[in-house]
Amino acid sequence: MSRKLPLAAGETFRTTCARARVRGGVDEKTGEALPSAVLAERVGWCTDLVAGMVSTLLCEHWNATDVDVLASGMDAGGRKLPSNAWMALRRLGWTVSAPEGVKVNDRIVRMAQESAGRALRSAKWRAGLVFGVLVTWPADPLGRTPAEWDAVREAVPGGEHLPSSVIKARTRQSAGFLKSNGRLPVDVFELEGVPRVARMLLLSACDGQQATIERDEADPLRALLRLQLPTRPDPKGYRDWAWVACPITLPPTVPASAVLHLPALRITGVTVQADMAYTHAVPKAQRTAHTVALGVDWGLNTLLSAGAVRLHQDGRITALGQGAQFRAAGVLAKQHRLRRLSEHLHAKADQYVRLTGGSDNHELTPKLDVLRIETGFVSDPTGRTRLPRAAHRHQGVTTTSTHTPGHRPRGAALGAGFHLHAHASPPRWETIPETQSDSGSLS
């Protein structure tokens, strides 16, 4: 089947991923049906072979020199390195082979080089981050001064928009190394050591000689994945490899017109999970003439609230659904704890004010001053004045607002942006029929 997605006028393509479970397969050589546990065992044997070669590559090239060479994007002859990690490693001559006595095809080596190359490329950013933290090591690792914060942000690539928590985490990690070894680490490669290898098969690095995937013409929610798997943990020759056909039920989120790509396989318990990558057509984003708008605001109990509206040709504005709320349990728990502590400190300060009667010579006045300082420390992280700076670093959803008399802009109306992190649960929309909004009419 063609891997090129046909596009209509005003469309572009988007590649995304969905998870599917591989529940079994059929050995094409013997015709034997492979249940989920047997298939997971065979995939595990292939994964172990790949992971061993990945470990070898990382041990050989986990250093600043090799990572800089790979990140430079140029080989020794001044030619641009390919975007595929396995091709870039081969251009640089970073090869690997299977253990002695084990026979694998070249596509298995490709998967190992692809995994190792991605890990080495991702280390470049962490190396720059740790270097910036080490060269601007603060006098007190537990609390930087404003000048020290400015210095570390200037030393770290992109440090202006980097969350403070990332810098603090690397500082704590380096401080732990200092406590254990009596000195700071030289770089991230000494600080972290060789990374652990993810046990997965990146079939995207292969071609039709190792794996293929075809969509069922009768049922667009079904696909057939064919790949070569070993029949023993230590295949001695090509006769110990066999083609296995694995039917996959696609998630309903995969459009029928989407083009499927070879997935990444990994083992979860006794089942095989496939991360199905696919490309589908989407409308091109227009700079003007938008008819749907999304408003995002920062709240006390919901952290972020969002709502969408549609502008009709007659000037009416209607709401699309009930809206959405972004809930981050950990962040909200800390926010509620700080709010309760702030209320307690304010109540205690008010009691001190009543006892002192406003006198500067009362014996409780020094305690009142300290209490006010502590109250400021507690209240500062939850104040709205901190919102624009935090939002400036995470511009994922941007909003604009038009000034109207008597309206005091706040939250998203200040021109701030928000980014919903991938590790947090995304907002959920509850769609209801379009209803007339309170926004009125533009006419």
TORGUTOR-975687 format. One line per field, with one value per residue (C-alpha): residue number from 0; residue in three letters; y, z, x. Coordinates in pm, 1 decimal. Example, Ala and Ser with C-alpha at 12.3 -4.5 7.8 and 13.67 -1.06 7.14 Angstrom:
2
vexti <- 0	1
vexlo <- ALA	SER
Y <- -450.0	-106.0
Z <- 780.0	714.0
X <- 1230.0	1367.0
REM end
This chain:
443
vexti <- 0	1	2	3	4	5	6	7	8	9	10	11	12	13	14	15	16	17	18	19	20	21	22	23	24	25	26	27	28	29	30	31	32	33	34	35	36	37	38	39	40	41	42	43	44	45	46	47	48	49	50	51	52	53	54	55	56	57	58	59	60	61	62	63	64	65	66	67	68	69	70	71	72	73	74	75	76	77	78	79	80	81	82	83	84	85	86	87	88	89	90	91	92	93	94	95	96	97	98	99	100	101	102	103	104	105	106	107	108	109	110	111	112	113	114	115	116	117	118	119	120	121	122	123	124	125	126	127	128	129	130	131	132	133	134	135	136	137	138	139	140	141	142	143	144	145	146	147	148	149	150	151	152	153	154	155	156	157	158	159	160	161	162	163	164	165	166	167	168	169	170	171	172	173	174	175	176	177	178	179	180	181	182	183	184	185	186	187	188	189	190	191	192	193	194	195	196	197	198	199	200	201	202	203	204	205	206	207	208	209	210	211	212	213	214	215	216	217	218	219	220	221	222	223	224	225	226	227	228	229	230	231	232	233	234	235	236	237	238	239	240	241	242	243	244	245	246	247	248	249	250	251	252	253	254	255	256	257	258	259	260	261	262	263	264	265	266	267	268	269	270	271	272	273	274	275	276	277	278	279	280	281	282	283	284	285	286	287	288	289	290	291	292	293	294	295	296	297	298	299	300	301	302	303	304	305	306	307	308	309	310	311	312	313	314	315	316	317	318	319	320	321	322	323	324	325	326	327	328	329	330	331	332	333	334	335	336	337	338	339	340	341	342	343	344	345	346	347	348	349	350	351	352	353	354	355	356	357	358	359	360	361	362	363	364	365	366	367	368	369	370	371	372	373	374	375	376	377	378	379	380	381	382	383	384	385	386	387	388	389	390	391	392	393	394	395	396	397	398	399	400	401	402	403	404	405	406	407	408	409	410	411	412	413	414	415	416	417	418	419	420	421	422	423	424	425	426	427	428	429	430	431	432	433	434	435	436	437	438	439	440	441	442
vexlo <- MET	SER	ARG	LYS	LEU	PRO	LEU	ALA	ALA	GLY	GLU	THR	PHE	ARG	THR	THR	CYS	ALA	ARG	ALA	ARG	VAL	ARG	GLY	GLY	VAL	ASP	GLU	LYS	THR	GLY	GLU	ALA	LEU	PRO	SER	ALA	VAL	LEU	ALA	GLU	ARG	VAL	GLY	TRP	CYS	THR	ASP	LEU	VAL	ALA	GLY	MET	VAL	SER	THR	LEU	LEU	CYS	GLU	HIS	TRP	ASN	ALA	THR	ASP	VAL	ASP	VAL	LEU	ALA	SER	GLY	MET	ASP	ALA	GLY	GLY	ARG	LYS	LEU	PRO	SER	ASN	ALA	TRP	MET	ALA	LEU	ARG	ARG	LEU	GLY	TRP	THR	VAL	SER	ALA	PRO	GLU	GLY	VAL	LYS	VAL	ASN	ASP	ARG	ILE	VAL	ARG	MET	ALA	GLN	GLU	SER	ALA	GLY	ARG	ALA	LEU	ARG	SER	ALA	LYS	TRP	ARG	ALA	GLY	LEU	VAL	PHE	GLY	VAL	LEU	VAL	THR	TRP	PRO	ALA	ASP	PRO	LEU	GLY	ARG	THR	PRO	ALA	GLU	TRP	ASP	ALA	VAL	ARG	GLU	ALA	VAL	PRO	GLY	GLY	GLU	HIS	LEU	PRO	SER	SER	VAL	ILE	LYS	ALA	ARG	THR	ARG	GLN	SER	ALA	GLY	PHE	LEU	LYS	SER	ASN	GLY	ARG	LEU	PRO	VAL	ASP	VAL	PHE	GLU	LEU	GLU	GLY	VAL	PRO	ARG	VAL	ALA	ARG	MET	LEU	LEU	LEU	SER	ALA	CYS	ASP	GLY	GLN	GLN	ALA	THR	ILE	GLU	ARG	ASP	GLU	ALA	ASP	PRO	LEU	ARG	ALA	LEU	LEU	ARG	LEU	GLN	LEU	PRO	THR	ARG	PRO	ASP	PRO	LYS	GLY	TYR	ARG	ASP	TRP	ALA	TRP	VAL	ALA	CYS	PRO	ILE	THR	LEU	PRO	PRO	THR	VAL	PRO	ALA	SER	ALA	VAL	LEU	HIS	LEU	PRO	ALA	LEU	ARG	ILE	THR	GLY	VAL	THR	VAL	GLN	ALA	ASP	MET	ALA	TYR	THR	HIS	ALA	VAL	PRO	LYS	ALA	GLN	ARG	THR	ALA	HIS	THR	VAL	ALA	LEU	GLY	VAL	ASP	TRP	GLY	LEU	ASN	THR	LEU	LEU	SER	ALA	GLY	ALA	VAL	ARG	LEU	HIS	GLN	ASP	GLY	ARG	ILE	THR	ALA	LEU	GLY	GLN	GLY	ALA	GLN	PHE	ARG	ALA	ALA	GLY	VAL	LEU	ALA	LYS	GLN	HIS	ARG	LEU	ARG	ARG	LEU	SER	GLU	HIS	LEU	HIS	ALA	LYS	ALA	ASP	GLN	TYR	VAL	ARG	LEU	THR	GLY	GLY	SER	ASP	ASN	HIS	GLU	LEU	THR	PRO	LYS	LEU	ASP	VAL	LEU	ARG	ILE	GLU	THR	GLY	PHE	VAL	SER	ASP	PRO	THR	GLY	ARG	THR	ARG	LEU	PRO	ARG	ALA	ALA	HIS	ARG	HIS	GLN	GLY	VAL	THR	THR	THR	SER	THR	HIS	THR	PRO	GLY	HIS	ARG	PRO	ARG	GLY	ALA	ALA	LEU	GLY	ALA	GLY	PHE	HIS	LEU	HIS	ALA	HIS	ALA	SER	PRO	PRO	ARG	TRP	GLU	THR	ILE	PRO	GLU	THR	GLN	SER	ASP	SER	GLY	SER	LEU	SER
Y <- 0.0	358.7	542.6	881.0	1053.1	1224.6	1578.8	1802.2	2178.4	2350.1	2036.7	1931.7	1614.1	1527.2	1221.7	1091.0	766.6	535.3	229.2	-113.2	-460.9	-752.1	-1046.8	-1324.0	-1431.6	-1715.2	-1869.7	-1861.8	-2137.0	-2397.6	-2253.7	-2272.2	-2026.9	-1828.6	-1718.1	-1389.5	-1538.6	-1727.4	-1421.8	-1208.9	-1463.5	-1448.3	-1070.0	-1073.5	-1284.3	-1034.9	-743.2	-893.1	-921.8	-558.5	-433.3	-606.4	-431.7	-97.6	-133.7	-200.2	111.3	332.5	208.8	286.7	633.0	767.4	1061.1	1429.2	1400.6	1148.8	1313.5	1650.6	1490.5	1334.9	1654.4	1867.0	1707.8	1680.9	1387.7	1394.6	1489.3	1787.7	1617.9	1656.1	1355.3	1179.7	1249.7	880.0	793.0	451.5	601.8	875.7	618.4	419.2	731.9	792.7	430.6	341.9	-20.1	-310.7	-682.0	-958.3	-1177.5	-1453.2	-1752.3	-1556.5	-1480.3	-1170.5	-985.3	-630.7	-489.7	-605.8	-412.6	-111.7	-114.0	-124.8	166.9	365.8	322.3	408.2	706.6	854.2	815.2	982.8	1269.3	1335.6	1356.0	1673.3	1896.8	1742.2	1791.3	2162.8	2190.9	2018.8	2219.8	2543.6	2431.0	2326.3	2636.2	2861.7	2647.6	2853.8	2919.9	2751.9	2474.9	2482.0	2846.5	3056.9	3431.5	3636.0	3704.2	3331.8	3252.9	3502.8	3352.1	2992.2	3085.7	3267.4	2967.9	2707.1	2684.1	2826.8	2895.0	3203.3	2990.6	2684.9	2598.5	2654.6	2301.5	2154.8	2355.0	2273.4	1901.4	1900.8	2102.3	1846.3	1564.3	1730.9	1805.7	1435.9	1348.1	1607.0	1457.9	1102.8	1171.7	1490.0	1677.9	1795.1	1577.2	1664.2	1649.7	1477.8	1159.4	1114.0	1235.6	997.5	711.1	497.4	510.4	202.3	51.8	57.3	-292.0	-224.4	-292.1	21.4	-131.7	211.6	159.0	-151.6	-216.2	-490.7	-751.2	-740.3	-610.3	-495.8	-361.7	-360.1	-236.6	-468.0	-354.8	-485.8	-358.3	-33.0	-91.9	-402.2	-430.8	-712.8	-679.2	-925.7	-945.0	-1184.4	-1322.0	-1575.9	-1924.8	-1955.7	-1715.5	-1758.1	-1808.0	-1983.1	-1917.0	-1771.7	-2097.2	-1998.6	-1694.8	-1713.8	-1475.6	-1419.1	-1263.1	-1059.8	-922.6	-592.0	-416.5	-43.7	206.3	397.9	719.8	608.8	751.9	511.3	725.2	740.8	589.7	338.6	319.5	39.2	48.5	17.9	-307.3	-347.8	-606.0	-533.3	-835.3	-1124.3	-911.2	-719.5	-352.1	-174.0	203.0	254.9	559.6	695.9	1003.0	1167.8	1480.6	1789.1	2138.5	2395.2	2655.9	2994.9	3324.4	3512.6	3455.8	3221.0	3129.0	2922.4	3067.9	2902.2	3092.7	2976.3	3123.2	3048.6	2970.6	2891.8	2546.9	2420.1	2563.2	2602.3	2632.0	2648.6	2708.2	2732.7	2954.8	2983.1	3302.4	3272.7	3476.7	3672.5	3786.4	3549.4	3377.7	3031.9	2814.9	2478.9	2230.5	2273.1	2353.5	2185.3	2190.8	2100.0	1927.0	1844.2	1666.5	1722.1	2091.1	2150.9	1962.6	2185.0	2494.2	2404.4	2326.8	2662.5	2840.2	2679.1	2762.3	3121.0	3156.8	3024.8	3267.9	3562.2	3474.6	3452.4	3786.4	3949.3	3821.2	3971.3	4303.4	4303.8	4217.1	4477.9	4747.9	4885.8	4965.5	4934.9	4878.8	4578.7	4256.7	4073.3	4322.5	4134.7	3812.2	3992.1	4114.7	3763.6	3626.3	3875.4	3777.2	3409.0	3485.2	3652.6	3346.1	3120.7	3346.3	3435.4	3101.3	3114.6	3481.1	3596.7	3819.0	3504.6	3390.8	3595.0	3492.0	3123.4	3135.6	3305.7	2994.3	2755.3	2907.3	2628.0	2795.6	3167.4	3405.2	3765.4	3994.4	4320.5	4587.4	4680.1	4959.2	4842.6	4509.7	4416.5	4157.0	3863.9	3521.5	3442.2	3791.6	3933.3	3786.0	3485.6	3142.7	2799.6	2463.4	2141.6	1903.7	1562.0	1384.8	1538.4	1429.1	1636.5	1822.8	1633.1	1793.0	1712.5	1798.3	1925.1	2084.3	2440.7	2692.5	3067.1	3224.1	3515.9	3684.0	3836.0	3950.7	4136.3	4320.8
Z <- 0.0	-58.6	241.4	82.6	220.2	-43.7	59.1	-61.4	-97.3	238.5	416.3	573.4	748.2	1112.5	1254.6	1593.1	1787.8	1948.8	2166.3	2061.6	2208.0	2007.0	2136.8	1938.8	1607.3	1360.9	1273.2	892.7	865.7	1070.7	1075.3	1456.1	1641.3	1896.9	2205.7	2375.6	2621.7	2351.3	2126.3	2416.8	2477.8	2117.5	2110.9	2439.0	2285.0	1999.5	2242.5	2452.9	2145.5	2053.4	2411.3	2440.8	2131.0	2246.2	2578.2	2392.6	2178.5	2474.7	2679.5	2391.3	2308.1	2638.7	2655.3	2576.3	2263.0	2079.8	2183.6	2054.3	1723.6	1681.9	1787.9	1545.9	1253.8	1043.4	976.7	949.7	581.3	646.0	510.3	683.9	892.7	806.2	1027.5	1103.5	1404.7	1275.1	945.7	1130.5	1345.9	1039.6	867.3	1173.0	1173.2	1507.3	1440.8	1661.5	1614.9	1785.3	2049.3	1921.1	1796.2	1749.8	1400.4	1335.1	1016.9	943.1	1037.0	1395.7	1410.3	1267.6	1555.3	1805.4	1636.6	1620.8	1994.9	2087.7	1852.8	1999.5	2352.4	2259.5	2078.8	2374.8	2606.9	2438.2	2597.7	2941.9	2901.9	2838.9	3133.3	3379.2	3247.0	3313.8	3665.6	3745.4	3612.1	3811.7	4126.4	4400.8	4745.3	4892.5	4668.5	4866.8	4784.8	4500.8	4521.6	4243.4	4091.9	4094.5	3927.8	3651.4	3606.8	3574.7	3333.8	3116.2	3120.6	3037.7	2673.7	2664.3	3036.1	3013.4	2956.4	3155.9	3463.0	3790.3	3901.1	3627.7	3742.6	4107.3	4028.3	3857.2	4143.3	4396.7	4181.7	4165.0	4538.2	4605.2	4393.6	4587.8	4919.3	4812.3	4633.8	4798.0	4466.9	4190.9	3878.9	3567.2	3338.1	3292.4	3172.7	3509.0	3695.7	3534.0	3411.1	3112.5	3082.5	3111.7	2786.4	2701.4	2606.0	2283.8	1911.5	1697.0	1380.0	1216.0	1152.2	945.3	594.6	436.8	492.2	868.9	917.8	720.0	814.9	601.7	674.1	624.5	314.7	449.6	806.3	845.2	1222.4	1168.1	1047.0	993.6	1124.6	986.8	1135.7	1175.1	1525.8	1662.7	1751.0	2027.2	2263.8	2080.2	1709.2	1549.3	1190.1	970.7	1000.7	1364.4	1247.9	1127.1	996.3	1238.9	1132.4	1408.7	1360.0	1542.3	1627.1	1585.7	1837.5	1719.8	1726.5	1415.1	1110.2	831.3	581.5	793.3	667.6	912.8	994.4	1151.1	1528.1	1829.0	2021.4	2393.9	2650.9	2940.2	3164.8	2932.3	2653.7	2364.0	2328.6	1995.1	1971.5	1638.3	1451.4	1178.6	956.9	879.6	704.8	904.0	793.7	762.2	1035.8	909.7	1035.0	993.4	950.0	1245.8	1354.5	1664.7	1965.9	2279.4	2606.5	2890.0	3239.2	3559.1	3859.1	4225.9	4243.6	3887.0	3800.8	3436.4	3284.6	2913.0	2690.6	2316.0	2125.9	1760.9	1564.3	1312.9	995.8	1147.3	1434.2	1697.7	1937.0	2062.1	2317.3	2207.3	2483.5	2857.0	2866.7	3012.1	3330.7	3374.1	3704.5	3840.6	4170.7	4299.1	4215.3	4358.3	4677.8	4733.6	4648.4	4899.5	5165.1	5113.1	5119.9	5452.4	5597.2	5473.4	5634.2	5962.3	5951.3	5868.0	6161.4	6391.8	6266.3	6323.5	6682.9	6733.7	6595.7	6847.8	7134.9	7044.7	6981.1	6698.6	6929.9	6788.9	7136.7	7235.2	7306.9	7040.8	6763.8	6651.5	6631.3	6426.6	6181.2	6138.4	6094.9	5818.1	5633.8	5659.0	5540.1	5232.4	5154.3	5178.8	4983.5	4706.1	4512.4	4494.3	4406.6	4071.7	4024.8	3962.6	3679.8	3384.7	3439.8	3476.8	3176.5	2969.9	3001.6	2884.5	2581.5	2446.6	2442.1	2372.8	2404.7	2320.1	2467.2	2366.1	2631.7	2731.4	2975.3	3329.5	3272.0	3469.4	3277.7	3473.2	3406.1	3036.1	2955.5	3060.9	2743.8	2922.0	2766.8	2916.0	2831.2	2938.1	3013.9	2852.6	3186.7	3322.8	3243.7	2953.5	2984.2	2905.1	2701.1	2760.6	2435.5	2443.8	2169.2	2081.3	2298.1	2292.4	2494.5	2731.2	2513.9	2305.3	1947.5	1763.6	1551.1
X <- 0.0	112.5	256.7	185.3	-122.4	-339.2	-426.0	-704.9	-688.8	-653.8	-530.3	-203.6	-94.3	-37.2	137.7	32.9	25.6	-229.8	-183.9	-309.4	-272.5	-134.9	-337.7	-170.8	-28.8	30.6	365.8	361.3	622.6	437.7	85.5	87.9	-134.0	63.8	-129.0	-49.9	200.9	396.2	403.8	528.4	803.9	924.8	908.9	1100.2	1377.7	1412.6	1398.5	1678.2	1900.6	1836.3	1878.6	2216.1	2348.8	2205.5	2389.8	2713.8	2674.2	2588.3	2882.5	3120.1	2987.0	2847.8	3089.8	3085.9	3301.5	3085.3	2759.0	2885.7	2985.8	2641.2	2462.9	2667.2	2484.5	2801.3	3033.9	3412.9	3390.3	3163.9	2852.3	2518.5	2418.6	2090.5	1790.1	1740.9	1952.9	2060.5	2179.1	2369.4	2549.2	2648.6	2778.6	2998.9	3115.7	2957.1	2873.7	2771.9	2721.9	2529.5	2696.9	2921.9	2727.8	2402.9	2272.1	2060.5	1977.2	2082.2	1740.3	1779.3	2107.6	1924.5	1677.0	1964.0	2141.2	1816.6	1752.6	2110.8	2120.2	1802.6	1938.0	2267.3	2095.4	1866.7	2168.1	2293.9	2028.3	2081.5	2456.2	2406.7	2169.2	2403.0	2700.7	2514.4	2425.2	2782.9	2960.7	2726.5	2721.4	2553.9	2691.5	2384.3	2241.3	1916.5	1846.6	1984.7	1996.1	1829.3	2172.0	2256.5	1924.1	2000.2	2347.2	2228.7	1949.6	2201.0	2438.4	2171.2	2055.8	1705.3	1723.4	1504.3	1194.2	1304.6	1091.5	1271.2	1182.4	1404.8	1706.6	1634.2	1610.8	1950.7	2093.7	1969.5	2106.8	2449.7	2438.8	2374.9	2680.2	2882.7	2774.0	2863.3	3193.1	3320.5	3331.4	3103.1	3060.7	3254.7	2950.1	2616.1	2785.8	2953.7	2647.1	2399.6	2612.0	2513.8	2133.1	1917.4	1798.4	1429.4	1314.5	1127.1	1145.1	1151.7	1013.2	1015.1	1387.0	1312.0	1184.8	977.4	1249.1	1183.2	827.7	522.5	181.4	-132.7	-481.5	-777.1	-967.2	-1299.2	-1263.8	-1064.2	-1035.1	-822.5	-464.0	-215.7	139.4	395.7	742.9	1031.5	1082.5	1330.6	1210.7	1472.2	1651.5	1985.2	1916.5	2212.2	2106.9	1837.5	1642.1	1578.1	1380.3	1020.5	756.7	469.7	140.1	-28.5	-381.3	-433.2	-757.7	-698.9	-835.9	-1143.2	-938.8	-746.5	-928.0	-1019.0	-825.1	-508.5	-183.5	-34.6	334.7	533.6	476.3	704.0	652.7	704.5	606.6	372.5	340.4	255.5	109.3	260.1	168.3	200.2	239.4	64.7	189.8	-34.8	-62.2	-394.6	-518.9	-619.3	-729.1	-453.4	-443.9	-554.6	-415.0	-742.3	-1116.9	-1144.9	-1496.4	-1408.7	-1228.2	-1090.4	-1074.0	-850.4	-853.2	-662.7	-881.5	-842.3	-999.9	-958.5	-614.3	-721.9	-1067.5	-1140.5	-1439.2	-1495.6	-1739.2	-1839.7	-1898.0	-2181.9	-2224.1	-2512.0	-2288.1	-2424.9	-2183.4	-2277.1	-2100.7	-1963.4	-2028.3	-1999.7	-1629.1	-1324.7	-1122.1	-758.1	-706.1	-362.0	-412.0	-59.3	-49.3	-394.8	-311.0	-8.9	-211.5	-483.4	-222.1	-51.7	-386.8	-483.0	-141.8	-171.5	-513.1	-372.8	-79.4	-308.2	-534.8	-234.2	-99.9	-438.6	-432.5	-85.4	-210.6	-494.2	-257.7	2.4	-257.6	-44.6	247.1	600.8	750.0	539.1	728.4	522.0	610.1	928.6	726.8	462.5	726.5	865.6	515.4	439.1	756.9	667.7	315.5	459.1	670.7	365.7	132.2	376.0	363.5	-17.3	-53.5	-184.5	119.3	323.3	96.7	225.3	588.0	502.1	274.0	543.9	758.9	485.7	319.8	104.4	-237.7	-226.7	-517.5	-585.9	-845.1	-1006.4	-1033.0	-1386.0	-1478.5	-1527.1	-1354.0	-1046.7	-842.5	-707.2	-559.5	-551.2	-683.0	-348.1	-205.1	-54.6	-19.4	-49.5	104.9	-66.2	223.7	218.2	261.1	-60.2	-413.4	-553.7	-881.2	-1197.6	-1470.3	-1834.4	-2007.1	-2363.6	-2575.0	-2485.5	-2665.4	-2696.4	-2416.6	-2434.4	-2173.4	-2452.2	-2409.1	-2138.8	-2390.1
REM end
